[in-house]
Amino acid sequence: MILVYKFFKESFLFAINALRTNVLRTILTLSGVTIGIFSIISVFTLIDFLEKQVRDSIESLGDNVVYIQKWPWTPPEGESEYPWWRYMNRQVPSINDYEQIKRRSQIAEAVSYVMSSQKMLQYEDNSYDNVAVMGVSDDFDAIWSFEIGRGRYFSPYETNGGMASAIIGAEIAAELFQGADPIGKRVKMMGRKLLVIGVIQRQGSDIFGNTLDKNIIIPVKFASTLFNLRSESVNPMILVKAKEGYTSDDMVDELTGVMRAIRRIKPSADNDFALNRISLVQKNFDSLFDFIDLAGWFIGGFSILVGGFGIANIMFVSVKERTRIIGIQKALGAKRRFVLLQFLIESTVLSLLGGLAGLLLVFGIAISISLITGSEMALTLLNVLKGIGISTFIGVVSGYIPAWKASRMDPVEAINAL
């Protein structure tokens, strides 16, 4: 055990000595490995960060929620073009569709009708333009993820009775009320006054740009007195959340039959509605992440290749400078594998130093982005192990030929070498 320790220690010291002998040459050489590891691991870290943002956004929208709408989000399966002309004459989801789904669905945990528009909101002398107005039925709070910071959510009486009540986003509350408590105050929209009963806790925007900070939520029955719910301009849709133990695929299968029955669609006819799911969007993101991943390997691969050649060059120089030492070692009984491992360890240590420098760069940038954006971007243990593994592999591959050459030297010729 002591001999093994001394062996690794000696090889490590030789590697450090190679750094000290020609600092500039070594730094320039190892910069290839540093840049390569930085490129690859930074891409992995970015992908992890984006995937976390996507997952968090999907969780907030509900990964087991089906959106019944007029227009599908993606082209039909097996087609690359979006055939918009097929969907033009479809009818939008209606209140009747919503009520029928609530009555007929066996696996739906929550069903909510939602419409949206944009209007100006006023309170005394303050106004807020382009407020996102959402008219919702009951169960909306069971499907859409948000928290009430102040006040409360709609009561069943307010929702079913179509009362002129409203819940506003945190940014609207800040702009209109300038620090005053908005609960119990009345805001004005389209000439009608609404009682503010709640303020949504500030969310910020997710990766899809969704946020309730700039929204006002009102009961859909009250919204029907302000908007034409049969118009496509208010983007009506029905949100259906599956019960525990059922997937969105199960929900789609059931809703397909329910909606076809509600609209009395003939067996041979196509659906006149779209059942959208967040997983459809996630597939597109998965393809994007795969492309970014490949690009990171491609860009970083060239830098690592250059760094590998640089390390091989350093090792050839190191073998030449220590030819007599190698000859003495072999004359004293050192075996070929001893000499081979000695130089392989040296090349691996050099490569690891370059790789660790690249990892430190990624770590520093990740911390900086986290501080600037407020979103957590972390260099994971898996990515650290990937960086160390790639560096080790490059060190072994780059140093093998010089090490093999050193192990095959004739001791007499090596001792007599100039």
N, C-alpha and C positions, 0 to 999 in steps of 0.2 A: 504493500500500500504506500509505503514511504517512497519507493522507487517510482511508482506511478505519479505521485505528487510532484517529485523532483523533475520528472520527465515533462509533465504539463507546465510546470513553472518555468523550466528552461526554454521550452518552446514559446511561451508567452513573452518571456523577456527578449527572445530573439525578435519577435514581432514588434515589440516596443522599440527595440534598437533600430529596426528597419524604418520605423517612423522618424526617429531622431536623426538618422544618418542623412536623409534628404527630406526635410519636412515639406518643402514646397512640392516636390515631385509626388510625394505620398498623398498630400491633401488633394492635389489635382486629380490624381488617380482615383482616390476613394470618393471624390465628388460624384463620379458616375454612379456608384452604388448608392450614395446618399440621395441623389436626384431620383434614381429608379425606385428605391424603396418609398421615398416621399410621394412620388406620382401614384404608385399602386395603392399604398395604404391610405393616402388622402382620398382616393376614389372610393375605396372600401368604406372609409369613415363617412364620406358624403352620402353614399348609398344607404348606410345604416341610419343616418340622420333623417334622410328623406323617407325611408320606409317607416320609421317611427312616427314621423309627422302624418304620413298617409294612414297608418294604422289608427292613430289617435283621432284623425278626422273621420275615418270610417266608423269608429266606435261612437263618436258623437252623433253621426247620422243614423247609425244602426246597421250593422252588417247582416242582420236578419230582417230587414225592412224592405218591403216591395213598394215601389212608387207606381201607381196606376195613372198613366198620362196618355195624351194623344200621340205624342212623338216619342219614338224610341231614342235612346242615347247613342246607340252604335248601329252600324249596318247589320242586316240579318246575318246569322251564322253562315259562313261559307262565301259571303260576298264582301268585296272590298269597297264598293261604292255605296253611298247612302241614297237609296231610292225615294227621295222626298215626295215625288209625285204620287206615290202609293198612299201617303198618309194625309194628303191635303183635305180630303173630304170626310175624314173621320170626325166624329163628334167628341167634344171634350167630356171628361168625367163629370157626372152630375150629382146633385144631392140625392136623387133617387138611387143612383148606383151605390153611393155610400151607405144609404140606409138598408138596401138589399144585401150588401156584403156583410154588414153587421148582423143581419138576421140569419143569413145562410151559412156563413163561414164557421167551420168546426174547429179550426186550428189557429184562428187569429186571436192574439191576446189583446190587441188594441187596434182600432181603426179610426182614422181621423181625416176629415175633409179640410183641405187647405187651399186658399186662394191668395194671390199676392199682387200688389200694385205699388205705385210710387206717388206720394202726395206731399204737400207742404203741411207742416204742423205748426201751430201758433200757441203761445201762452203770453198773455198781456202784450208787451211790446217786442217780445222775442219770437223769432221764427226759425224753422229748420226745414230746408228744402230737400227734396228727393228722399223723404223718409220711406223706408220699405214697410209697407202696410201688409200685415198678414191676418186674414180672416180664418179662424180655426174653429173646428168643432171640438167636442169633448175628446179626451184621450190624447190630445196633442202633446201634453206634458209627459205622457207615458212612452211616447215614441221619440221625441226630439230631446236631446240631452242638454239641459240648462238648469241653472239654479236661480231662485228668486232672492236677490240681495236684500231688498226692503219690501215690505208689504206682503202680499199673498197672490196666489193664483186664482183664476175664476172659480166661483162656486157652480155647482150644477144648475142652480136657478139662473145665474147670470148667463151661462152658456146656452142653455136650452131656451131661455126666455128672450135671448137677443138683447140683453141690456147694453146700454151705452157705456161700457166699462173698457178700460185699456190697461195693458202692461207695456211699459216702454223700456228701451235699451238704455244701458248706462251712459252712452255718449249723448243721446238725446236728452236724458235727465240733466246731465252736466251743462249742456248748451242752453236749454230752455229755462232752467230754474236757477242756474248760477249759484249752486251751493245750497239753495233752500230745499226743504223736504217736499218732494212732489206728491207724496201720498195724500189723497183727499183733494188734490187740486184738479181743475178741469182744463183740458187742452182743447183746441179747436181744430177741426179738420173738415174740409168741404162744407163749411157752414154749420157743422154739428159739433156739439160739445160732448166730450168724453171724460168720464171720471177715472183718474189714474189710481189704480188699486195696488200696483206692484211695479218694481224696478228690477230688471234682470241683472244679475251680477256680471260685471265686465268679463268678456270672454277673449277678445282679440280675434283676429282672423285665422282660420285654419289654412291648410295648404290648398284647399279648393276655393278659398276666398269667402267661405261662409262665416257669418257672425250675426248675432242678434243685438249687437251694441247699437246699431243704427235702425232698429226695427221698432214698430209698434204693433202689438198683437191685440186683436179685437175678436169678439165672438162672431162666427160666420153668419149667424142669423141677423146680427146687426149690420154686418158687411153687406148682406143682400139688399139692404135698403139704400146703400150707397153705390154699389157696383152691380153690373149685369154678370151673374155667375155663369151664364151660358156663353159668355164671350171668351174667346181664346186670349184676349188681351190681359185677362187677370190670371192666366196660367193656372187654371184649376187642376188639382190632382188629389188623389186619395192615397194616404199612407197606411200600410197594413203591416203590423209587426207580428211575427209568429210566436206561438207559445214556446215555453222552455221545452227543449227536446226535439223541436222541429227546425229544419233549416229553411233558408230562403228558397231553395229548390222545391221543397215540399209546399211552401206557400204559393209559389208560382204555379205548380201543378193544380192546386185547388182553385186558385183565383182564375185560372184559364177557363175551367169548367163553369165556375160561378158567373163570370162576366159574360161568357157566351150564352148562358141560360138567361141572364138578365136582359141581354140585348137581342135574344132570340136569333142568334146567328146560325145559319144552316150548316150542317156537318161538312159540306164541301167548300164552304166559304172561309176566307181568311179572317183572322182577328181584326176587329176595328178599334183596337186599344193596344197600348204598350205596357208591358210589365217590366219596369226598369229596376235594376239592383246595383248597389255600390260595387259588387264584385266585378261587374262589367267594366267599370272604370279602373278597378285595381289591376285587371289583366293588362290594360294598356300601360299602366305604370310599371308592371313587372317586365314588360318588353323593353321599356325605356331604361330600367335599371340594368337589365342584361346588356344593353348596348353600351351604357356608361361603363359597366364593369369591363367589357371587352376592350373599350377604348383605353381604359386605365392600364390594362395588361399590355396593350400594344405600345402606348407611349412610354410606360415605365420599362418595358422589355428592352427597348433600344438603349436606354440609359444604363440598365443593368448589364447589357451585353458589352458596352464600352467599358464599364467599371470592371467587368470580369477580365477583359483583355489587359486592363491596366494592372490588376492584381497579379495576373500571370506574368506580366513584364517585370514587376517588382520581385516576384519569386525567382525568376530566371537570373536576375541580377544578384539576389541574395544567395542562390546556389553557387554562382560563379565566385562571389566574394568569400564564400566559406568552403571552397573546394578542399583546401588543406585540412580544415577542421573535420570535414567529412571523412577524409582519408585517415586521419588519426583515430577517429571514432571507430571506423571499420577495422583498422589495424588492431585496436584494443578489444575487438570482439563484438562490436555493435552489429546487430542483424539488419537486413534490408528493411524490414517492417518498422524498425526503430527510426531509421533515417526518414523513411517515407512518412510516417505519422508525425515526425517532428516538423517537417515542412508543411504538411497538410494542416496541422494545428495552427501554424504561423499564418498561413493564407486565410484560414477560417477566422482567426482573430482579427486580421486586417479587414476582412469583409464585414464582420460583425460591427466593428467600429464605425464603418460607413453606414451600415444599416441602422445602428442606434442613433446616429446623427440625423438620419432621415426621419426616424420615429419621433425624435425630440422636436423636429420642425413641425410635424403633423400635430403633436400634442400642444405646442404653443399656439398654432393657428386655431385649433379646436377650442382652446380656452378663450382666445380673443373673440371668435365668432359667438361663443356662448355669452360673453360679457356684453357684446354689442347688440345682439338680437334678443337676448333674454331667453332664448331657447337652448336647451341643453344639448350640446354636441360633444360627445365623449369618444375618446380613443379606447375602444373595448379591448379586453384581454385577448380575445380571439384575433383581432387585427394586430396586436403586438406580437403574438405568437406567429402569425403569418409573416410579419416583417423579419422576425428572428429566423424563422425557418427558411425563407427565401435567401437571406444573407448567408446563412450557413451553407445552403446548397451551392450558391455561387462561389463561396470560398473554397469548398471541396473540389468543385469542377475546375475552377481556375488554377488551383494549386496542384492538381494531381499530376499533370505532365512534368512540371519542374521537380516535384517531389519524387516521381518515378525515375527521372533522369539522375537525381542525386543518389537514390538508393542503388542504382546499377553501376555506380562508379567503381573503378578498380582502385583499391586502397593505395597501391604503390604509385600509380600514375597521379592520383589525387594529391598525395603528399609531395610529389616532385613538381606539381603544377606551379607555374609562375603566377 
